[in-house]
């Protein structure tokens, strides 16, 4: 059995502000979103996009695999992979795994969105390098937060459960060990500050014996004060032959600069993010004077067209809570999602919505990104998305209405407009995307019925 030194699962809250702004995200927002993605994506994203590869040695042959058997894994690891439900490698695993498992070991920087199988890929690489008979840390994985570390730990436990001698330790705040203690677990996962203490001040770990160093969620990592410096200090303690693997969902300049500091002579893999498009989404706007008129317009839309499932976006928690209550009074099956909920609670709400137990999801911006529910046929912007300065937030608009029109289906987006400022925001969004947003009179039932055709 795969044993681990495991702590009680902590809870990750967002700040208790009433307005949930779009961008820029704080590190806490990014960490919460990343954890939410891990919790709600039990299956791999079906990504058909191309993998871009830049090899350290352009003359080296580029291998990819279509089955896990081709990787010649240890039988207990292969059994663990199949038990987890992986039938064949994902797009990024096809290219990344042969590189990560190659001899001599190769360094890698990889960009890939959540849900593409990157965690399973680097866990497989770590566990493949471990000598179970050696009772000291050989693989070290850094995560930006306690909760994200535990999520990766779950993957390690699942994949390694048939490897009898493998053990896992968590180097996270609160895991108190006595001075002079030596870690016997072969795999250590933790946050940068605690790992640095364990390697230097407390000497629980001998960094010179580490074979594989993984830095996960690099884009979240560098947003936290001190994490970047701590990660670099840890990397400098490692032996020259240690394999360095870095993963990030995004590749902004700051992330790229950080990656180059900690991963010398890397191979580079990019899995392009699937571009969200407005081509399959019909867009309309409704003129209202206040939230009560907006609610009446909603009721008229629901009374006239067949809606499989709908997502309704509000600017504040107060509005979202009020709207969910009003819809419930009208006997709609409503779920409410907002930032004061713990991440695990949000994941449970999304799972219920995905299973069709609620037909309407009322939410603030916490749900704008990355949540794919095939049955969503309508997205309604009860409030238009704006940034902290009151300007149109075009990226959030795209992410919001991109929750419909997915999986090759046509979608419908309806924007509620109240007042001159709101109309100006809508016009600027329309100009930005160069897509006409049609006026809709929700008092005219015949006109409403036409939009669903």
TIKE-673548 format. One record per residue (C-alpha): residue in three letters; residue number from 0; z, y, x. Coordinates in steps of 0.02 Angstrom, whole numbers. Example, Ala and Ser with C-alpha at 12.3 -4.5 7.8 and 13.67 -1.06 7.14 Angstrom:
2
R   res     n        Z        Y        X
R   ALA     0      390     -225      615
R   SER     1      357      -53      684
//
This chain:
453
R   res     n        Z        Y        X
R   UNK     0        0        0        0
R   UNK     1      -40      176       61
R   UNK     2      126      267       83
R   UNK     3      153      454       92
R   UNK     4      291      578      118
R   UNK     5      267      668      -47
R   UNK     6      353      820     -123
R   UNK     7      375      873     -303
R   UNK     8      216      957     -364
R   UNK     9      237     1145     -367
R   UNK    10      162     1260     -498
R   UNK    11       35     1396     -464
R   UNK    12       43     1550     -575
R   UNK    13      -66     1704     -575
R   UNK    14       12     1876     -579
R   UNK    15       76     1927     -747
R   UNK    16      -41     2074     -774
R   UNK    17     -113     2094     -948
R   UNK    18     -290     2140     -895
R   UNK    19     -375     2004     -796
R   UNK    20     -501     2095     -688
R   UNK    21     -662     2017     -630
R   UNK    22     -688     2059     -448
R   UNK    23     -633     2069     -311
R   UNK    24     -525     1913     -324
R   UNK    25     -358     1904     -235
R   UNK    26     -318     1752     -130
R   UNK    27     -204     1691     -269
R   UNK    28     -350     1703     -392
R   UNK    29     -465     1609     -272
R   UNK    30     -337     1474     -238
R   UNK    31     -302     1452     -424
R   UNK    32     -488     1441     -464
R   UNK    33     -516     1315     -326
R   UNK    34     -371     1207     -386
R   UNK    35     -431     1221     -566
R   UNK    36     -604     1160     -513
R   UNK    37     -527     1009     -427
R   UNK    38     -421      966     -578
R   UNK    39     -560      979     -708
R   UNK    40     -700      898     -607
R   UNK    41     -661      714     -617
R   UNK    42     -846      678     -591
R   UNK    43     -965      743     -461
R   UNK    44    -1077      890     -505
R   UNK    45    -1255      830     -536
R   UNK    46    -1334      940     -403
R   UNK    47    -1520      923     -372
R   UNK    48    -1533     1065     -246
R   UNK    49    -1592     1044      -68
R   UNK    50    -1477     1020       80
R   UNK    51    -1515     1134      227
R   UNK    52    -1470     1061      397
R   UNK    53    -1460     1152      564
R   UNK    54    -1424     1028      702
R   UNK    55    -1335     1067      864
R   UNK    56    -1464      958      952
R   UNK    57    -1634      983      866
R   UNK    58    -1704      832      958
R   UNK    59    -1575      714      884
R   UNK    60    -1642      611      739
R   UNK    61    -1578      666      568
R   UNK    62    -1508      523      467
R   UNK    63    -1466      515      284
R   UNK    64    -1400      370      182
R   UNK    65    -1425      314        3
R   UNK    66    -1280      190       -3
R   UNK    67    -1105      179       68
R   UNK    68    -1144        8      141
R   UNK    69    -1266       90      263
R   UNK    70    -1118      180      343
R   UNK    71    -1041       14      398
R   UNK    72     -867       66      342
R   UNK    73     -712      -40      365
R   UNK    74     -703     -160      215
R   UNK    75     -538      -87      151
R   UNK    76     -611       89      154
R   UNK    77     -770       34       65
R   UNK    78     -663      -48      -68
R   UNK    79     -564      115      -86
R   UNK    80     -725      216     -106
R   UNK    81     -789      103     -245
R   UNK    82     -620       98     -333
R   UNK    83     -629      289     -343
R   UNK    84     -789      274     -443
R   UNK    85     -914      328     -310
R   UNK    86    -1066      216     -335
R   UNK    87    -1179      304     -212
R   UNK    88    -1163      455      -96
R   UNK    89    -1182      629     -172
R   UNK    90    -1314      750     -106
R   UNK    91    -1203      824       29
R   UNK    92    -1125      655       73
R   UNK    93    -1298      581      107
R   UNK    94    -1323      699      253
R   UNK    95    -1145      744      305
R   UNK    96    -1070      570      318
R   UNK    97    -1191      501      451
R   UNK    98    -1155      658      555
R   UNK    99     -966      647      532
R   UNK   100     -960      461      572
R   UNK   101    -1081      468      721
R   UNK   102    -1030      419      897
R   UNK   103     -989      519      997
R   UNK   104     -906      626      861
R   UNK   105     -999      783      807
R   UNK   106     -929      946      742
R   UNK   107     -983     1011      572
R   UNK   108     -981     1170      469
R   UNK   109    -1028     1136      288
R   UNK   110    -1051     1247      137
R   UNK   111    -1037     1162      -31
R   UNK   112     -972     1208     -202
R   UNK   113     -824     1119     -281
R   UNK   114     -869      953     -360
R   UNK   115    -1004      899     -237
R   UNK   116     -899      766     -151
R   UNK   117     -852      860        8
R   UNK   118     -667      813       -2
R   UNK   119     -708      627      -15
R   UNK   120     -831      649      130
R   UNK   121     -708      723      254
R   UNK   122     -569      605      197
R   UNK   123     -685      458      232
R   UNK   124     -722      531      403
R   UNK   125     -536      551      442
R   UNK   126     -486      377      385
R   UNK   127     -632      299      480
R   UNK   128     -566      372      643
R   UNK   129     -385      316      619
R   UNK   130     -311      174      721
R   UNK   131     -182      103      597
R   UNK   132      -85       16      736
R   UNK   133      -46      182      821
R   UNK   134      107      263      741
R   UNK   135       72      447      772
R   UNK   136      -36      584      691
R   UNK   137     -220      564      729
R   UNK   138     -300      668      590
R   UNK   139     -248      842      538
R   UNK   140     -310      932      382
R   UNK   141     -271     1113      338
R   UNK   142     -273     1178      159
R   UNK   143     -238     1359      106
R   UNK   144     -102     1318      -22
R   UNK   145       30     1187      -60
R   UNK   146      -59     1136     -221
R   UNK   147     -229     1117     -139
R   UNK   148     -150     1012       -1
R   UNK   149      -77      894     -131
R   UNK   150     -245      878     -219
R   UNK   151     -328      826      -55
R   UNK   152     -181      710      -23
R   UNK   153     -216      621     -187
R   UNK   154     -393      584     -126
R   UNK   155     -325      518       39
R   UNK   156     -202      406      -53
R   UNK   157     -335      339     -172
R   UNK   158     -464      305      -37
R   UNK   159     -338      229       83
R   UNK   160     -239      124      -39
R   UNK   161     -309      -40       27
R   UNK   162     -272        9      208
R   UNK   163      -97      -66      220
R   UNK   164      -37       22      378
R   UNK   165     -106      196      344
R   UNK   166       22      329      305
R   UNK   167       11      512      254
R   UNK   168      131      656      284
R   UNK   169      132      829      202
R   UNK   170      165      976      318
R   UNK   171      207     1102      183
R   UNK   172      347     1226      154
R   UNK   173      501     1137       86
R   UNK   174      471      973      178
R   UNK   175      622      986      291
R   UNK   176      634      866      438
R   UNK   177      772      853      566
R   UNK   178      742      927      739
R   UNK   179      685      797      863
R   UNK   180      594      698      727
R   UNK   181      425      626      775
R   UNK   182      295      602      638
R   UNK   183      237      421      630
R   UNK   184      108      448      491
R   UNK   185      -71      441      555
R   UNK   186     -137      576      436
R   UNK   187      -55      746      411
R   UNK   188     -111      872      281
R   UNK   189      -31     1041      262
R   UNK   190      -37     1230      259
R   UNK   191      -70     1327      421
R   UNK   192      103     1403      445
R   UNK   193      199     1240      427
R   UNK   194       72     1140      529
R   UNK   195       84     1270      669
R   UNK   196      275     1253      668
R   UNK   197      263     1063      672
R   UNK   198      142     1069      819
R   UNK   199      227     1204      925
R   UNK   200      403     1259      882
R   UNK   201      470     1095      809
R   UNK   202      356      976      904
R   UNK   203      349      848      764
R   UNK   204      165      823      805
R   UNK   205       81      804      974
R   UNK   206      -81      904      947
R   UNK   207     -159      827     1103
R   UNK   208     -172      659     1011
R   UNK   209     -270      728      861
R   UNK   210     -443      649      843
R   UNK   211     -504      742      687
R   UNK   212     -463      920      633
R   UNK   213     -519      972      457
R   UNK   214     -511     1149      390
R   UNK   215     -543     1147      202
R   UNK   216     -573     1293       83
R   UNK   217     -607     1412      228
R   UNK   218     -658     1554      111
R   UNK   219     -488     1544       24
R   UNK   220     -399     1520      190
R   UNK   221     -457     1681      271
R   UNK   222     -405     1785      119
R   UNK   223     -222     1751      158
R   UNK   224     -134     1860      285
R   UNK   225      -97     1758      440
R   UNK   226     -188     1597      392
R   UNK   227     -339     1638      499
R   UNK   228     -235     1674      654
R   UNK   229     -126     1520      627
R   UNK   230     -280     1408      607
R   UNK   231     -356     1473      769
R   UNK   232     -190     1445      862
R   UNK   233     -183     1265      799
R   UNK   234     -363     1234      850
R   UNK   235     -329     1295     1028
R   UNK   236     -193     1161     1049
R   UNK   237     -312     1018     1010
R   UNK   238     -397      911     1143
R   UNK   239     -575      949     1196
R   UNK   240     -645      791     1116
R   UNK   241     -565      822      946
R   UNK   242     -691      821      803
R   UNK   243     -689      987      707
R   UNK   244     -745      992      525
R   UNK   245     -745     1152      420
R   UNK   246     -789     1168      235
R   UNK   247     -813     1321      127
R   UNK   248     -882     1355      -47
R   UNK   249     -957     1520       12
R   UNK   250    -1029     1583      177
R   UNK   251     -995     1769      181
R   UNK   252    -1001     1853      351
R   UNK   253     -811     1845      368
R   UNK   254     -810     1658      334
R   UNK   255     -951     1628      456
R   UNK   256     -861     1727      593
R   UNK   257     -704     1625      565
R   UNK   258     -800     1461      565
R   UNK   259     -878     1501      733
R   UNK   260     -705     1535      807
R   UNK   261     -634     1364      761
R   UNK   262     -787     1249      768
R   UNK   263     -879     1247      935
R   UNK   264    -1058     1183      946
R   UNK   265    -1071     1134      763
R   UNK   266    -1201     1051      655
R   UNK   267    -1221     1158      499
R   UNK   268    -1254     1098      321
R   UNK   269    -1283     1210      172
R   UNK   270    -1298     1146       -5
R   UNK   271    -1376     1289      -99
R   UNK   272    -1285     1337     -257
R   UNK   273    -1387     1311     -414
R   UNK   274    -1441     1483     -470
R   UNK   275    -1388     1525     -645
R   UNK   276    -1531     1594     -747
R   UNK   277    -1548     1696     -905
R   UNK   278    -1720     1623     -946
R   UNK   279    -1653     1495    -1070
R   UNK   280    -1526     1612    -1152
R   UNK   281    -1563     1725    -1301
R   UNK   282    -1459     1884    -1287
R   UNK   283    -1404     1997    -1430
R   UNK   284    -1283     2139    -1461
R   UNK   285    -1182     2188    -1614
R   UNK   286    -1120     2366    -1645
R   UNK   287     -939     2375    -1705
R   UNK   288     -809     2514    -1715
R   UNK   289     -651     2416    -1675
R   UNK   290     -583     2241    -1644
R   UNK   291     -564     2208    -1830
R   UNK   292     -751     2240    -1856
R   UNK   293     -788     2129    -1707
R   UNK   294     -686     1991    -1788
R   UNK   295     -779     2012    -1953
R   UNK   296     -945     2001    -1860
R   UNK   297     -884     1840    -1780
R   UNK   298     -842     1768    -1950
R   UNK   299    -1014     1814    -2017
R   UNK   300    -1098     1727    -1869
R   UNK   301     -992     1571    -1894
R   UNK   302    -1032     1571    -2079
R   UNK   303    -1220     1576    -2052
R   UNK   304    -1266     1466    -1905
R   UNK   305    -1217     1294    -1841
R   UNK   306    -1116     1308    -1681
R   UNK   307    -1073     1153    -1580
R   UNK   308     -944     1239    -1471
R   UNK   309     -917     1421    -1424
R   UNK   310     -833     1518    -1284
R   UNK   311     -769     1693    -1322
R   UNK   312     -724     1810    -1178
R   UNK   313     -596     1950    -1193
R   UNK   314     -542     2082    -1067
R   UNK   315     -354     2068    -1093
R   UNK   316     -230     1930    -1131
R   UNK   317     -165     2029    -1279
R   UNK   318     -338     2035    -1361
R   UNK   319     -369     1851    -1323
R   UNK   320     -204     1801    -1400
R   UNK   321     -234     1909    -1555
R   UNK   322     -410     1840    -1578
R   UNK   323     -357     1659    -1558
R   UNK   324     -224     1687    -1692
R   UNK   325     -348     1768    -1814
R   UNK   326     -475     1627    -1790
R   UNK   327     -339     1497    -1819
R   UNK   328     -295     1583    -1984
R   UNK   329     -478     1556    -2034
R   UNK   330     -454     1369    -1999
R   UNK   331     -555     1365    -1838
R   UNK   332     -503     1239    -1705
R   UNK   333     -458     1361    -1566
R   UNK   334     -399     1342    -1386
R   UNK   335     -329     1489    -1288
R   UNK   336     -346     1504    -1099
R   UNK   337     -273     1646     -995
R   UNK   338     -196     1685     -827
R   UNK   339      -12     1671     -866
R   UNK   340      -37     1484     -893
R   UNK   341       -4     1367     -748
R   UNK   342     -161     1293     -672
R   UNK   343     -117     1119     -734
R   UNK   344      -98     1188     -911
R   UNK   345     -268     1272     -899
R   UNK   346     -347     1109     -842
R   UNK   347     -272     1019     -993
R   UNK   348     -343     1152    -1112
R   UNK   349     -516     1137    -1033
R   UNK   350     -511      947    -1046
R   UNK   351     -468      957    -1232
R   UNK   352     -612     1080    -1258
R   UNK   353     -731      970    -1161
R   UNK   354     -681      821    -1268
R   UNK   355     -719      923    -1425
R   UNK   356     -540      928    -1489
R   UNK   357     -560     1117    -1508
R   UNK   358     -725     1197    -1554
R   UNK   359     -687     1374    -1494
R   UNK   360     -617     1425    -1325
R   UNK   361     -549     1603    -1318
R   UNK   362     -521     1657    -1139
R   UNK   363     -509     1796    -1012
R   UNK   364     -604     1797     -848
R   UNK   365     -508     1648     -779
R   UNK   366     -636     1537     -864
R   UNK   367     -796     1629     -820
R   UNK   368     -844     1523     -671
R   UNK   369     -892     1344     -644
R   UNK   370     -840     1264     -809
R   UNK   371     -984     1161     -878
R   UNK   372     -967     1097    -1056
R   UNK   373    -1131     1026    -1120
R   UNK   374    -1094     1061    -1304
R   UNK   375    -1069     1251    -1281
R   UNK   376    -1210     1329    -1384
R   UNK   377    -1143     1508    -1401
R   UNK   378    -1054     1627    -1283
R   UNK   379     -981     1785    -1359
R   UNK   380     -925     1934    -1256
R   UNK   381     -792     2006    -1370
R   UNK   382     -770     2133    -1230
R   UNK   383     -905     2169    -1101
R   UNK   384     -855     2130     -921
R   UNK   385     -813     2283     -815
R   UNK   386     -739     2303     -641
R   UNK   387     -579     2396     -599
R   UNK   388     -674     2562     -600
R   UNK   389     -748     2532     -773
R   UNK   390     -924     2494     -710
R   UNK   391    -1024     2345     -774
R   UNK   392     -980     2184     -684
R   UNK   393    -1152     2103     -680
R   UNK   394    -1099     1949     -584
R   UNK   395     -962     1907     -709
R   UNK   396    -1083     1938     -853
R   UNK   397    -1202     1811     -776
R   UNK   398    -1063     1684     -750
R   UNK   399     -996     1710     -927
R   UNK   400    -1158     1688    -1023
R   UNK   401    -1212     1554     -899
R   UNK   402    -1086     1439     -985
R   UNK   403    -1224     1412    -1115
R   UNK   404    -1408     1371    -1091
R   UNK   405    -1361     1234     -968
R   UNK   406    -1419     1053     -948
R   UNK   407    -1596     1103     -999
R   UNK   408    -1544     1170    -1170
R   UNK   409    -1570     1340    -1249
R   UNK   410    -1419     1452    -1264
R   UNK   411    -1361     1602    -1364
R   UNK   412    -1259     1751    -1300
R   UNK   413    -1190     1886    -1415
R   UNK   414    -1112     2047    -1350
R   UNK   415     -990     2152    -1452
R   UNK   416    -1016     2339    -1422
R   UNK   417     -893     2473    -1479
R   UNK   418     -925     2655    -1436
R   UNK   419    -1038     2754    -1319
R   UNK   420     -958     2692    -1158
R   UNK   421     -979     2511    -1210
R   UNK   422    -1161     2542    -1258
R   UNK   423    -1191     2622    -1088
R   UNK   424    -1117     2469    -1002
R   UNK   425    -1234     2357    -1102
R   UNK   426    -1387     2462    -1056
R   UNK   427    -1344     2453     -872
R   UNK   428    -1322     2263     -883
R   UNK   429    -1491     2252     -969
R   UNK   430    -1573     2357     -833
R   UNK   431    -1492     2256     -694
R   UNK   432    -1559     2089     -757
R   UNK   433    -1720     2164     -826
R   UNK   434    -1694     2061     -984
R   UNK   435    -1701     2139    -1157
R   UNK   436    -1543     2119    -1262
R   UNK   437    -1590     2128    -1446
R   UNK   438    -1491     2214    -1583
R   UNK   439    -1414     2099    -1715
R   UNK   440    -1355     2155    -1886
R   UNK   441    -1215     2034    -1932
R   UNK   442    -1213     2098    -2112
R   UNK   443    -1388     2026    -2136
R   UNK   444    -1367     1838    -2155
R   UNK   445    -1554     1805    -2147
R   UNK   446    -1564     1893    -1978
R   UNK   447    -1418     1793    -1911
R   UNK   448    -1499     1630    -1964
R   UNK   449    -1659     1677    -1870
R   UNK   450    -1570     1691    -1702
R   UNK   451    -1518     1508    -1707
R   UNK   452    -1696     1445    -1725
//
